Structures are given as structure tokens and as C-alpha cells.
Amino acid sequence: MSDTQTLIENRPPSVATLFLERVAATPDAEAYRYPVAPASGAGPDEWKSLSWAQAAERVHSIAAGLIELGVQPEQRVALASATRVEWLLADLGIMCAGAATTTVYPQTNADESAFILADSESRVLIAEDAAQLAKAVDRRAELPALTHVVVIDPAGVETSDWVLTLTELEARGAARLEKDPELIRERVGAITKDQLATLIYTSGTTGRPKGVRLPHDNWSYMAKAIAATGLVGPEDVQYLWLPLAHVFGKVLTSGQIEVGHVTAVDGRVDKIIENLPVVQPTYMAAVPRIFEKVYNGVAAKAKAGGGAKYKIFQWAAEVAREYAKVSQDNFRRTGTASVPFGLGAKHKVADALVFAKIREAFGGNLRACVSGSAALAPEIGYFFAGAGIHILEGYGLTESSAASFVNPGEAYRTGTVGKPLPGTEVRIADDGEILLRSPGIMEGYHGLPEKTAEVLEPDGWFHTGDIGELSQDGYLRITDRKKDLIKTSGGKYIAPAEVEGQFKAVCPYVSNILVHGADRNFCTALIALDEPSILDWAKENGLGGKSYAEVVADPSTVALIDGYVTELNQGLQRWQTIKKFRLLPRDLDVEHGEITPSLKLKRPVVEREYKHLIDEMYAGTREA
């Protein structure tokens, strides 16, 4: 048996055990950093730290406090909060109490929140603030199982027998532990590997979300498998901003506990650019939309700087892509990421002019990023790789505890999601669907045995619903969602995500794009622009002072985007080309249900909402 197999097979039975082992091994090492607003209310945030021992003290108090509230093993405790250090501590406290965390996105509306709380039969809700509490108060009559709400930020909250603050919960727990100091160790010792740890409701594109049941063994496996990849070490500094209610953010917490590195946590997306130079992370995970926004922002800024500046950027971008492609190809063939002398010289100049500034914006120490949750356009991936920011694409689903594939360190290949994690098996079905089997695969959908049977075979193979290709040496390339493939009326199959990704690499002003063409004789697109970027362009082109909706309706803006659509079409097959497009009057967002909290496009919702624009583009054609 190899060292990797030994590591994985000798995993502890629970995340709670994993946590106690980490605390015992490195009690004084830094575990978490988190921002605190200055007492004066003015100026930058102050970053504070918790050691593993200090984190454990709070985790144990939360766990004991929940036990004081009557929470029993495997009962659900819901957690509705943005990403913050209290989320991490509460989640660990829930699991150390032997209970299971039901994750709820803070953006979830009251109706869907009530459904999740009721369907999960959550006994306690840990709510971030008064706004999250209000959702439960509004639907309290529908939540007979909910006995208490614990509020993290007490501002504007009146406590009662039903509502208490996190500070009060921890005080109750600390008092209980004084009387019964072995309480948590006994609870943790009784947890089995098959005991439910987490219930995550998939955001889905239609209908009610399904609760994915993830036992402790899923996370223990993930922790050991992530450590076995060698991508992160105990000296790393991770910047964590991803939604912890989503499986991608959640899996990072298990990996951190196993490896023992520090995590700087702040879920405020609008603070990312400000935080990176302060935190100076060596490692960060993100969704493709973040890299697209950075790329588009840099391109738009260069364009606004005038013709010469934009030409320099375009030249540097081409150098970056060529450098990345050549070095990756040489590494694949020879094991050395070498490039010809001429290309290396050009890259050195481009680095001084453009790339160094980009790396500095990421904090200057970033060794690698992991990208997941959706496809990253290869041209954007090559750009960042050539600029010295290695984006290691990975792949997984909520049902597989997030991480099933990841690109391996130096041997990463842009445009693929890498190789299977140790202990994960993969198979490509006859129709191209990716099938997975591993200790990370879910137990099933909560209370939905028929839905579980549709995707999970008795022998453990899980049907992902994604289409992909495996290289001879085991690298996986995702081509599309099985259900999202477009078949035109001419019988041609099109992968819309591939076309959409290429457009994001071409157009620096795009925020979201949806390619439509199912059962039609040509493809069209709905395009939403990035508001800051297009408004900056508008100021430079005689449209200053106009609203976003007015700018996108202006003929000069339509002409601008038409130029990028034409550029896109030049690289597509005839049947893939975008014949017509419409600019949307606002960007797509979570609040309108058009994208998921993990920033995936909800195609049916967008197509339904903008059906009039789609019909307009096909009006007057022979098929209309």
C-alpha cells in the first residue's frame, strides 16, 4: 500500500476528531485571521488572529451551548450567514456536538429559507443578523421543529426565550463545560463515519432545491485527499472569501484543518481587492467570474488609457498566452517548462510593463489559485498563467463533496480540470457523461430516495450530468452540462458554455452571456455588461452621466459589442456563430434568481424572463 493510500484509508471517523487532532498537534499555531472594524468607525479594518487552541475554546463552548439547548446527535442546526470567522467556529461547534450543519445562503429569500429549515427539520438556526432572523420570524408558524435562533450580530435584535445571541450561547456552553469538562470529548468520540455532518441544498435551476446528505466520512476523505495532492502546506496563507454555504467553500475548511495552515477569512466580495495586499495570501480559491472580472477590469483600464496603452496590453496578453501554452506543452513533453529565448525575452519585457502589476494587486505572494464551480475560459486561464498567476482548475459537485479533480501543481494544464483526487475513480459513459465513485460521494438526497436512485447506482457510481473527455494520461476536460447542450433545428450540437467562455475572453466589458439556439436555425445571445467597466467607457465616449440602462441602449454601445461578437464569430464553426444579440437592461444577479449564489447561470430562468428579446431576434425569419 502506498503512503497516499495509507493516509486516506487511515482517516479519522469525523471532522470533529480531525479538529481535535489538529488542536492537539499545533495548539499555538495561527489558525484564522479575520477583520474587525476600528472602534472609531473610520479607517481600514484591523486583522486579528485565533490560534488553534483559542479557536477550540470557542468551538467547544458553542458545541456545549447547543447541547444545553437540547440538540441531539445528527439533528440539524441551520447556519444562515455570510462567510466570516464565526461561520467556521459555529460549523465546527455543530459537528463537535454530534449534530449536522444545514447551510443556508444569506441571499436566500424567506420562502426558500423556510422550505430549507422545514425540510431539514432544523432544531436551531444560527443567523448572522436581524435580517436573517426576520426571515425565520416571518415563517415561524411553518417551523415547528425550530426551537431556538442564535444571532451572531445582535444589533437591533431583541432576545427572548426563542432568540439568544452567540455570546450568550457560548456563555451557557462554557458554564456547562465547567460542570462537565469531558462533555465534548465524549460527544466527539461517539461520532461514527456514517453520521450526518452536513446538509447542503443545491441551488438548482428549476423547482425546489434538494438537500445533499454528506456524512463525516466524506469530509474526512476530502481532508486527507487534499493533503495528499501536496498543493498546500502548513506555511501557506489561504484567503477565504467563497460562500461557506456552498460546497466549494466548505471543502476548503476540511483541507485546512488537516494541513494546519492559516486561513484569512472575509466573505465581503467588495473587499477582495482591498484585502489581498493586506493578507498577501499564497493560496486562494475562486470561481471563474472573479478572474474574468479582474481580466476585464485590466483590459478596460488599458483601453481607457488610450491607444498606445491598449496596444501594449494586447501585445502583453498575447505574449502571456503564447508563453503559457509553450511552457505547458514543453513541460508535458520533457518535464521542463522551458521556452525559446526570443519568447522569454518578450515575456520579460511584458512582465515589467504589465504582469508584475497584476501580481502585486493579488498581494505579491500568490503561488496558486484554484478555480472551480464553473468553466474558466482557456484564453483567460492562459493569460493569468503567462502573467505568473497559476490557476489550477478543479472539478466536483455538491454531491461529491466539491473536490473530485484538480490540476497537479507544476504539471497543470489550462483548459482541463486536472486529474482525479487520490481515491476517486472516473468513468466516461457511452454518451460522454462523467461518472464518479469515491468516498466523497454523498449518501443521497434528503428524503428523496427516488431522486437519489436516478443519479446514484447501487455499486456507488454517481452520474454527474456533465459531459467530458479523458486524456490518455488521465486529465479531464469538461465540455458541457448534459442537459445544457443545444441542438439546432439543423441537427448540430453546440456547447453554449464553450462559446460563452470564448466571448468572455474576447470582450472586456461582458459580465454574463447566454447563448440560445435550441431547435432554432441559428444562434443568438443575451449579453449583460459589467456596469463599472461600461460606465467608464461611456464617460470617455460622450455618454457620461447616463445610467447603465441608457448606456446599453445607446447605438454606440451596441456597435462596440457588435465588434466583439464579430471577433468571436471569426473563431467559431459556422453553426456556432452568433447571428444576433441583445444587451440586457441590467446585469443578471442572485436576487432575481438568474444566477446561483456560486455565480452559475440559471438558463431556464433567464430565457423565461427575457423571452420577448429572444422572440424578437427570431422574428421575421422562416422559423418564426
TIKESE-289427 format. One line per 4 residues: their letters; for each residue x, y, z of C-alpha. Coordinates in pm, 1 decimal. Each point is the difference from the previous one (the first is absolute). Layout:
# residues N
A) X,Y,Z ~ ...
END
This chain:
# residues 624
MSDT) 0.0,0.0,0.0 ~ 135.8,344.0,-96.2 ~ 45.2,284.8,249.0 ~ -292.3,183.0,-163.4
QTLI) -230.2,-301.6,31.1 ~ 105.4,-43.7,362.3 ~ -70.4,366.5,71.9 ~ -347.5,-18.1,-151.0
ENRP) -102.6,-336.8,139.7 ~ 112.8,90.7,352.3 ~ -217.7,311.3,10.0 ~ -180.5,85.1,324.4
PSVA) -371.8,-77.7,31.9 ~ -109.8,364.5,18.6 ~ 90.3,362.0,-69.4 ~ -34.5,58.2,373.3
TLFL) 273.2,-257.2,69.3 ~ 214.3,156.9,-272.7 ~ -41.1,338.5,169.1 ~ 93.6,-130.5,346.3
ERVA) 308.6,-165.9,-148.3 ~ 105.5,326.6,-165.3 ~ -44.9,196.0,324.2 ~ 206.7,-256.4,189.4
ATPD) 275.0,2.9,-263.0 ~ 45.4,377.6,-41.1 ~ -194.7,179.7,275.9 ~ 195.3,326.3,-21.3
AEAY) 22.4,25.2,-377.9 ~ -213.9,262.3,-173.0 ~ -326.9,-144.6,-130.3 ~ -213.3,293.1,-116.1
RYPV) 33.3,367.9,-81.9 ~ -306.6,219.0,-20.0 ~ -75.6,371.4,-43.8 ~ -141.3,220.1,275.0
APAS) -129.7,349.1,-68.0 ~ 188.4,275.4,189.8 ~ -169.3,121.7,318.3 ~ -18.9,352.0,-143.2
GAGP) -194.1,-126.6,-299.2 ~ 249.0,164.7,-236.2 ~ 308.5,-135.9,-170.9 ~ 100.0,-348.0,-120.0
DEWK) -97.3,-323.0,174.7 ~ 235.1,-147.4,256.5 ~ 86.8,-367.1,-55.5 ~ 1.3,-221.3,309.1
SLSW) 103.2,-361.3,49.3 ~ -110.7,-314.9,177.6 ~ 236.0,-285.5,80.1 ~ -129.3,-354.7,-29.8
AQAA) -31.2,-18.7,380.9 ~ -194.4,328.9,12.6 ~ -225.8,-117.3,-281.5 ~ -59.8,-327.7,184.1
ERVH) -107.0,185.1,315.2 ~ -272.5,180.2,-193.9 ~ -96.6,-308.9,-199.8 ~ -42.6,-206.2,317.3
SIAA) -210.1,272.9,162.1 ~ -227.6,16.2,-305.6 ~ -31.8,-378.4,-4.4 ~ -83.0,-16.6,371.6
GLIE) -243.2,290.2,-39.9 ~ -187.3,-189.2,-271.3 ~ -11.9,-307.6,220.7 ~ -145.4,222.6,273.3
LGVQ) -274.6,98.0,-246.3 ~ -86.1,-368.5,-37.5 ~ 166.0,-72.0,-333.8 ~ 51.7,-373.5,-49.3
PEQR) 242.6,-189.5,-228.6 ~ -83.2,32.0,-372.0 ~ -267.9,260.1,64.4 ~ 39.6,294.9,-233.4
VALA) 118.1,347.6,95.7 ~ -45.2,250.4,-282.9 ~ 262.1,263.8,-69.7 ~ -115.9,309.2,-195.7
SATR) 292.5,239.3,-23.7 ~ 254.0,149.2,-234.3 ~ 354.5,-135.1,12.6 ~ 168.0,115.4,321.5
VEWL) 202.8,-151.5,281.2 ~ -314.4,-66.0,208.6 ~ -132.7,-220.1,-283.2 ~ 307.8,-220.9,27.3
LADL) -18.8,-18.2,379.7 ~ -374.4,-67.9,1.5 ~ 29.6,-274.5,-263.0 ~ 271.4,-173.8,202.0
GIMC) -203.7,48.3,317.2 ~ -303.4,-163.2,-161.8 ~ 204.9,-300.2,-108.6 ~ 177.7,-29.7,335.9
AGAA) -345.6,-18.8,159.6 ~ -66.1,-298.7,-225.4 ~ -262.3,197.5,-195.2 ~ -7.9,84.7,-372.2
TTTV) 23.8,338.8,-169.1 ~ -273.2,107.8,-241.5 ~ 154.2,274.8,-212.4 ~ -215.9,292.7,-115.3
YPQT) 120.7,273.7,-233.7 ~ -58.0,340.9,160.3 ~ -149.8,121.0,-332.2 ~ -270.2,-269.2,12.4
NADE) -347.5,151.8,16.5 ~ -239.3,-65.2,289.1 ~ -205.8,-254.0,-194.0 ~ 294.2,-219.1,-97.7
SAFI) 166.1,43.3,340.8 ~ -319.1,-126.3,164.9 ~ -8.4,-297.0,-236.9 ~ 360.0,-95.3,85.8
LADS) -53.6,37.6,374.4 ~ -321.3,-204.4,-13.7 ~ 128.2,-269.7,-236.9 ~ 316.3,-47.5,208.0
ESRV) -198.9,10.5,327.1 ~ 267.7,229.3,139.9 ~ -24.4,35.0,378.5 ~ 207.9,316.6,32.3
LIAE) 77.8,279.6,-245.2 ~ 323.4,195.7,34.1 ~ -80.5,324.3,-181.6 ~ 250.7,268.6,-88.5
DAAQ) -207.8,304.8,88.1 ~ -344.7,154.7,39.0 ~ -74.7,-39.3,-371.5 ~ 58.9,-376.9,10.8
LAKA) -197.3,-27.0,324.6 ~ -293.9,182.5,-160.0 ~ -36.8,-272.2,-264.7 ~ -51.0,-261.9,271.9
VDRR) -232.5,223.7,200.5 ~ -219.6,56.3,-306.7 ~ -40.0,-376.4,-53.3 ~ 15.3,-123.1,358.5
AELP) -341.0,-166.3,-24.6 ~ 135.8,-221.6,-278.8 ~ 302.1,-108.2,207.4 ~ -122.7,-211.3,292.6
ALTH) 337.1,-176.2,37.7 ~ 191.3,327.3,45.7 ~ 43.6,50.0,373.7 ~ 257.0,283.7,8.6
VVVI) 170.4,263.3,-213.3 ~ 355.5,107.8,86.1 ~ 106.3,336.4,-144.5 ~ 366.0,79.1,-74.6
DPAG) -33.6,380.3,-32.2 ~ -249.4,114.6,267.0 ~ -52.6,357.0,-131.5 ~ -372.0,73.7,-11.2
VETS) -92.6,-342.5,141.0 ~ -223.8,-53.6,303.2 ~ 86.9,-319.4,182.8 ~ -266.2,-231.7,145.2
DWVL) -53.7,-363.0,92.7 ~ 12.4,-71.2,-373.8 ~ 280.7,238.5,-100.2 ~ 346.4,26.9,158.5
TLTE) 333.8,138.8,-111.6 ~ 307.0,-203.0,-90.1 ~ 176.2,157.2,299.1 ~ -277.2,-129.6,228.4
LEAR) 17.9,-345.4,-160.2 ~ 375.1,-16.0,59.3 ~ -45.6,115.0,361.9 ~ -255.1,-275.9,60.5
GAAR) 235.5,-250.8,-158.6 ~ 298.1,114.0,207.6 ~ -205.6,-35.7,318.8 ~ -104.3,-351.5,-102.1
LEKD) 361.1,-96.9,-71.4 ~ 106.7,111.7,347.2 ~ -237.4,-260.7,142.1 ~ 67.9,-263.1,-266.7
PELI) 349.8,54.2,-150.1 ~ -5.0,-329.5,-195.2 ~ -333.0,75.9,-171.2 ~ 138.8,90.4,-344.2
RERV) 264.0,-270.1,-6.9 ~ -271.2,-256.2,77.9 ~ -231.4,136.1,-271.6 ~ 279.7,1.2,-256.3
GAIT) 110.6,-349.4,98.4 ~ -348.6,-133.4,-69.8 ~ -17.5,136.0,-358.5 ~ 19.4,-267.9,-268.3
KDQL) 122.8,50.2,-354.9 ~ -350.4,-49.3,-144.2 ~ -156.1,261.5,228.2 ~ -141.0,302.4,-180.7
ATLI) 230.8,304.4,13.1 ~ -143.5,239.3,-256.4 ~ -321.5,54.1,-191.2 ~ 54.3,229.2,-300.7
YTSG) -291.8,96.7,-217.7 ~ 88.3,22.6,-367.9 ~ -100.0,330.6,-151.2 ~ -130.3,-169.6,-314.4
TTGR) -143.5,171.4,-306.3 ~ -362.8,-106.8,36.9 ~ -228.2,-111.9,281.5 ~ 78.9,-41.0,367.3
PKGV) 360.9,-62.5,104.7 ~ 104.6,-349.7,104.7 ~ 181.4,-61.6,326.9 ~ 328.6,-183.6,-57.5
RLPH) 91.2,-220.2,297.1 ~ 376.1,1.5,67.1 ~ 115.9,-221.4,290.8 ~ 317.4,61.6,199.8
DNWS) 192.0,-254.7,-206.3 ~ -44.5,214.0,-312.8 ~ 182.1,291.5,161.8 ~ 266.5,-214.5,168.4
YMAK) 78.9,-151.2,-338.9 ~ 11.2,344.5,-159.6 ~ 238.2,127.3,268.0 ~ 244.6,-286.7,-53.4
AIAA) -32.7,5.6,-380.7 ~ 67.8,374.1,-18.0 ~ 305.6,-41.6,222.8 ~ 120.4,-286.1,-220.3
TGLV) 4.7,223.7,-310.0 ~ 276.8,206.3,157.4 ~ -150.1,322.2,-138.9 ~ -2.8,168.1,341.6
GPED) 229.3,-21.8,300.2 ~ 1.8,118.3,361.6 ~ 183.1,323.4,-95.0 ~ -270.3,111.9,-243.3
VQYL) -234.4,292.5,59.2 ~ -342.4,-56.7,-150.8 ~ -235.8,286.7,-77.3 ~ -354.5,-133.1,38.1
WLPL) -287.7,210.5,-129.5 ~ -211.9,-264.7,-174.3 ~ -351.2,-62.7,137.6 ~ 36.8,-262.2,272.0
AHVF) -359.9,-100.8,-64.0 ~ 128.6,-137.1,-331.9 ~ 189.2,-327.5,-14.8 ~ 304.2,159.3,-170.8
GKVL) 58.4,232.4,294.7 ~ -84.7,-270.6,251.7 ~ 253.2,-254.1,-128.0 ~ 282.6,249.7,49.7
TSGQ) -64.6,-3.7,375.0 ~ 58.7,-376.1,24.6 ~ 322.4,22.0,-198.5 ~ 124.8,282.3,222.2
IEVG) -55.3,-198.4,320.4 ~ 195.3,-296.5,-135.6 ~ 291.7,207.1,-133.5 ~ 3.9,253.2,283.7
HVTA) 60.5,319.7,-199.1 ~ -153.3,335.8,87.5 ~ -319.1,126.0,-165.1 ~ -83.5,369.6,-30.0
VDGR) -378.2,13.1,-27.6 ~ -222.5,282.4,-125.2 ~ -301.9,-66.4,-220.5 ~ -53.1,358.1,-112.9
VDKI) 55.0,-19.1,-374.9 ~ 33.7,377.9,-27.3 ~ 299.5,-19.5,236.7 ~ 203.6,-253.7,-200.7
IENL) 211.2,255.0,-188.6 ~ 60.8,194.2,323.8 ~ 79.5,-310.3,205.9 ~ 243.6,-179.0,-232.2
PVVQ) 295.9,239.2,50.4 ~ -63.1,-10.9,377.3 ~ -35.9,-378.5,35.7 ~ 262.0,-78.9,-267.7
PTYM) -127.2,-355.9,-46.9 ~ 203.6,-277.4,-155.6 ~ -311.5,-194.8,-93.7 ~ -357.0,90.6,-89.7
AAVP) -301.6,-174.4,-147.6 ~ -249.3,185.9,-216.4 ~ -268.8,-43.2,-261.2 ~ 76.2,94.2,-364.3
RIFE) -206.8,318.3,20.6 ~ 262.7,154.9,231.0 ~ 281.8,-63.9,-248.4 ~ -219.2,122.7,-285.0
KVYN) -71.4,323.0,190.0 ~ 369.7,56.8,73.4 ~ 93.9,-67.2,-363.2 ~ -278.8,219.9,-137.4
GVAA) 84.7,273.8,249.7 ~ 366.5,4.0,-104.3 ~ -94.5,-4.5,-370.3 ~ -259.2,275.0,38.5
KAKA) 243.5,216.8,199.3 ~ 263.0,-41.9,-271.6 ~ -253.3,86.7,-269.6 ~ -106.6,311.7,189.4
GGGA) 367.7,102.7,23.9 ~ 18.2,54.9,-372.6 ~ 105.9,-180.7,-314.0 ~ 366.1,-50.2,89.5
KYKI) -76.4,-136.6,346.8 ~ -262.0,-239.0,-138.7 ~ 235.0,-122.0,-272.2 ~ 263.0,-74.8,264.7
FQWA) -257.4,-196.1,201.3 ~ -117.2,-195.1,-305.0 ~ 360.7,-80.9,-90.5 ~ 78.1,-107.2,358.5
AEVA) -315.0,-215.1,11.9 ~ 104.7,-183.1,-315.8 ~ 348.9,-48.9,139.2 ~ -147.2,-139.0,323.7
REYA) -217.4,-249.3,-186.4 ~ 278.2,-112.6,-230.7 ~ 242.0,-30.6,292.0 ~ -249.5,-207.2,201.4
KVSQ) -89.5,-228.8,-290.0 ~ 361.6,-64.5,-99.6 ~ 123.8,-52.7,357.7 ~ -288.6,-233.9,85.5
DNFR) 51.0,-195.9,-322.0 ~ 373.5,-33.8,65.6 ~ -62.2,-107.7,358.3 ~ -241.4,-266.0,-125.7
RTGT) 260.0,-133.0,-246.4 ~ 326.8,43.8,189.0 ~ -82.9,76.3,362.7 ~ 153.9,348.5,-30.1
ASVP) -205.1,315.6,-53.5 ~ 251.0,154.4,-240.1 ~ -66.1,255.9,-276.3 ~ 210.4,124.5,-294.6
FGLG) 237.7,289.1,71.7 ~ -196.3,251.2,-209.4 ~ -328.3,-75.6,171.9 ~ 170.2,17.1,338.5
AKHK) 141.8,343.2,-82.1 ~ -341.0,132.0,-108.4 ~ -154.5,-145.7,315.5 ~ 256.4,180.6,215.9
VADA) -97.4,334.7,-152.9 ~ -373.4,-75.7,29.6 ~ 53.0,-101.1,360.1 ~ 156.1,335.9,87.6
LVFA) -269.4,196.0,-184.5 ~ -313.9,-194.2,95.9 ~ 28.0,-330.9,186.0 ~ 186.8,119.1,310.2
KIRE) -275.3,252.2,72.6 ~ -266.4,-271.1,-23.9 ~ 189.4,-226.5,241.0 ~ 40.6,292.2,239.6
AFGG) -377.0,56.8,-5.3 ~ -40.4,-360.8,118.8 ~ 228.3,69.8,297.4 ~ 334.9,-86.8,-154.9
NLRA) 35.4,-345.9,159.5 ~ -267.1,-198.0,-183.8 ~ 142.1,-338.2,-94.7 ~ -316.5,-157.1,-135.5
CVSG) -373.8,44.8,-35.4 ~ -253.9,-277.0,-26.3 ~ -296.5,69.3,-226.8 ~ -319.9,-200.2,13.7
SAAL) -379.9,3.4,-4.5 ~ -13.1,85.7,-372.5 ~ 221.6,-5.5,-308.0 ~ 282.4,251.6,-35.5
APEI) 52.7,123.3,-355.9 ~ 336.6,-147.8,-111.9 ~ 117.6,331.9,-146.8 ~ -45.5,165.1,340.3
GYFF) 174.0,-293.2,169.1 ~ 297.2,25.0,-239.0 ~ 20.5,375.6,55.7 ~ 31.0,-34.0,377.1
AGAG) 238.0,-295.1,-30.0 ~ 227.3,205.6,-223.2 ~ -26.6,289.5,247.0 ~ 132.4,-223.6,278.7
IHIL) -330.9,-74.7,173.1 ~ -59.1,-371.1,-33.6 ~ -370.2,-82.9,-2.4 ~ -45.2,-368.2,76.3
EGYG) -343.7,-94.3,-125.9 ~ -185.4,-266.3,192.8 ~ -331.5,-178.7,-24.4 ~ -260.6,-145.9,228.6
LTES) -359.6,32.3,108.0 ~ -192.3,42.3,321.8 ~ -79.0,-370.2,-30.1 ~ 372.6,-85.1,-7.1
SAAS) 98.4,228.1,291.7 ~ 139.3,256.7,-248.1 ~ 344.8,-127.9,-92.8 ~ 26.6,-294.3,-238.4
FVNP) 265.4,129.4,-240.0 ~ 269.9,264.6,22.3 ~ 297.1,97.0,-211.2 ~ 328.4,-121.8,149.9
GEAY) 246.9,277.2,87.3 ~ 261.6,58.6,-269.3 ~ -160.4,-257.2,-228.7 ~ -323.5,196.9,-31.2
RTGT) -167.9,32.4,-338.2 ~ -215.3,299.5,-77.6 ~ -335.2,-101.0,-150.7 ~ -20.1,-318.4,205.1
VGKP) -114.3,-63.1,357.7 ~ 298.5,-220.7,68.3 ~ 18.1,-351.3,138.5 ~ -218.3,-187.1,251.4
LPGT) 77.4,50.4,367.1 ~ 160.9,-303.5,163.6 ~ -273.4,-254.3,69.5 ~ -237.6,130.3,-270.7
EVRI) -94.6,-215.6,-298.6 ~ -132.9,141.0,-328.6 ~ -176.0,-154.7,-297.7 ~ -135.2,157.5,-319.9
ADDG) -337.5,-147.2,-103.6 ~ -88.2,-78.6,-361.3 ~ -182.9,332.4,-32.4 ~ 298.7,191.3,137.8
EILL) -136.6,47.8,353.0 ~ 256.1,6.6,280.3 ~ -57.6,-263.6,271.0 ~ 178.4,16.9,335.6
RSPG) 53.9,-237.8,289.8 ~ 184.0,96.0,318.9 ~ -29.8,28.6,379.2 ~ -106.5,361.3,-66.1
IMEG) -327.3,-90.3,-172.3 ~ -313.1,98.5,189.9 ~ -217.1,-234.8,198.3 ~ -298.6,121.2,-205.5
YHGL) -261.8,273.4,-25.3 ~ -179.0,74.1,327.6 ~ -338.4,-172.3,2.9 ~ 10.7,-61.2,-377.4
PEKT) 88.8,-366.5,-62.7 ~ -134.5,4.4,-357.4 ~ 207.9,305.3,-91.0 ~ 302.0,-167.0,160.0
AEVL) -50.8,-315.8,-206.0 ~ -6.2,207.1,-321.0 ~ 362.3,109.2,46.2 ~ 159.6,-249.3,239.5
EPDG) 44.1,-363.0,-106.9 ~ -5.1,-281.4,259.2 ~ 372.3,-63.2,-56.8 ~ 84.0,361.6,85.9
WFHT) 40.0,159.4,-344.4 ~ -139.6,353.6,-7.0 ~ -137.4,154.1,-320.7 ~ 125.3,359.6,-9.3
GDIG) -212.0,127.7,-288.8 ~ 316.5,152.8,-149.4 ~ 156.9,-93.2,-332.7 ~ 374.5,-43.8,-18.1
ELSQ) 306.9,-155.2,-158.4 ~ 293.9,-177.0,165.2 ~ 351.0,25.0,-144.6 ~ 216.6,-309.2,-15.1
DGYL) 192.0,117.8,306.3 ~ -313.1,69.4,205.4 ~ -74.9,372.8,-41.9 ~ -369.7,81.4,-21.4
RITD) -149.0,267.4,-224.3 ~ -360.9,104.4,62.8 ~ -183.4,77.5,-322.5 ~ -346.7,86.4,134.9
RKKD) -294.5,-88.5,215.0 ~ -187.9,-295.2,-147.5 ~ -329.0,186.0,25.6 ~ 143.1,329.4,-128.5
LIKT) 118.1,-120.6,-342.1 ~ -181.6,187.0,-275.8 ~ -126.4,-184.4,-306.6 ~ -87.3,236.6,-282.1
SGGK) -286.5,-63.4,-242.3 ~ 272.7,-100.2,-248.4 ~ 105.6,-286.2,230.0 ~ 330.0,153.3,117.7
YIAP) 98.2,-29.8,366.6 ~ 149.9,307.4,166.5 ~ 154.4,35.4,345.9 ~ -117.9,348.9,104.8
AEVE) 241.7,25.0,292.6 ~ 293.5,-38.9,-238.9 ~ -120.9,286.8,-222.2 ~ -84.4,213.3,304.4
GQFK) 345.9,-57.3,145.6 ~ 168.1,104.6,-323.2 ~ -202.7,321.9,-8.4 ~ 105.5,84.7,356.3
AVCP) 361.4,-27.8,-112.9 ~ -63.9,229.0,-299.9 ~ -219.7,273.3,149.1 ~ 133.9,197.3,300.4
YVSN) -344.7,145.5,78.9 ~ -207.7,-317.5,33.4 ~ -137.6,-114.4,334.7 ~ -233.3,-281.7,-107.4
ILVH) -100.8,-152.4,-331.2 ~ -259.2,-262.4,-90.3 ~ 18.3,-168.5,-340.5 ~ -338.0,-121.0,-129.8
GADR) -73.9,-221.0,-298.5 ~ -182.8,-316.7,103.8 ~ -231.1,-108.3,-285.3 ~ 83.7,319.1,-190.6
NFCT) 187.1,33.8,-328.7 ~ 259.6,244.7,137.1 ~ 142.4,110.7,335.7 ~ -72.6,322.2,185.3
ALIA) 127.6,145.0,325.9 ~ -120.6,200.9,297.2 ~ 288.6,208.9,132.7 ~ 29.3,183.9,332.5
LDEP) 287.7,244.4,37.0 ~ 217.0,69.5,302.3 ~ -140.3,325.9,135.1 ~ 320.3,170.6,127.9
SILD) 194.0,-86.5,-316.4 ~ -265.3,112.5,-248.8 ~ -73.8,319.0,193.2 ~ 371.6,86.5,-4.4
WAKE) -4.6,-55.5,-375.8 ~ -315.1,212.1,-27.8 ~ 169.8,297.9,168.8 ~ 279.4,-12.0,-256.0
NGLG) -242.9,-21.9,-292.6 ~ -247.5,280.0,54.9 ~ -250.1,-192.2,212.0 ~ 106.4,125.8,342.7
GKSY) -283.1,52.0,249.2 ~ -225.6,-259.6,-159.9 ~ -131.0,-298.9,196.8 ~ 107.3,-356.3,-73.1
AEVV) -331.0,-72.4,-175.8 ~ 39.3,313.8,-214.6 ~ 359.6,-86.1,-90.7 ~ -76.4,-356.3,-111.9
ADPS) -293.0,126.8,-208.7 ~ 217.9,251.5,-182.1 ~ 91.6,-92.0,-361.9 ~ 369.5,70.8,63.0
TVAL) 7.4,-261.0,279.5 ~ -180.6,-253.1,-218.1 ~ 256.3,69.1,-275.5 ~ 285.4,-49.5,250.1
IDGY) -128.3,-342.8,106.9 ~ -84.7,-92.4,-359.3 ~ 369.7,33.9,-78.0 ~ 86.8,-254.3,270.1
VTEL) -273.8,-237.3,-121.0 ~ 148.2,20.1,-349.1 ~ 344.6,-76.0,143.5 ~ -145.8,-299.3,187.0
NQGL) -172.8,-135.7,-309.4 ~ 325.8,-4.9,-194.5 ~ 124.2,-280.0,224.5 ~ -320.4,-209.9,1.0
QRWQ) -147.3,-265.1,-226.1 ~ -270.5,140.8,-228.9 ~ -283.5,-161.2,197.4 ~ 137.5,136.9,329.8
TIKK) 11.9,364.7,-106.5 ~ -216.3,262.4,170.1 ~ -221.0,154.1,-267.7 ~ -186.5,242.1,228.8
FRLL) 32.4,122.7,357.1 ~ -177.2,225.6,247.8 ~ 154.4,196.6,287.9 ~ -191.5,-43.0,324.6
PRDL) -120.6,309.4,189.9 ~ 175.2,-119.9,317.3 ~ 247.4,-265.6,106.2 ~ -121.8,-343.8,105.1
DVEH) 3.3,-57.0,375.2 ~ -79.3,-234.7,287.5 ~ -283.2,218.8,130.0 ~ -202.1,-47.9,-320.8
GEIT) 76.2,-374.1,-0.6 ~ 191.9,20.5,-329.9 ~ 329.4,-130.6,135.0 ~ 71.9,-228.0,292.7
PSLK) 191.0,122.7,306.9 ~ 302.6,-180.7,-147.8 ~ -45.8,220.4,-311.8 ~ -127.2,-269.0,-236.4
LKRP) -244.9,109.6,-267.8 ~ -358.7,-122.1,42.8 ~ -81.0,-40.9,-368.5 ~ -370.7,-83.2,27.7
VVER) -60.5,301.9,225.8 ~ 184.9,243.6,-227.7 ~ -161.5,-138.9,-315.1 ~ -342.7,27.1,158.3
EYKH) 54.4,353.2,129.5 ~ 134.8,128.9,-330.1 ~ -214.9,-210.0,-232.2 ~ -122.3,318.3,-171.2
LIDE) 356.3,89.5,-101.1 ~ 71.3,-351.7,-124.1 ~ -323.2,-5.2,-202.0 ~ 85.2,342.1,-140.0
MYAG) 333.5,-128.7,-131.7 ~ -170.4,-284.8,-186.1 ~ -297.7,205.7,-122.0 ~ -21.3,28.0,-377.4
TREA) 208.8,-312.5,-63.9 ~ -146.4,-301.7,-176.6 ~ -26.2,-188.3,330.7 ~ -190.8,277.8,179.8
END
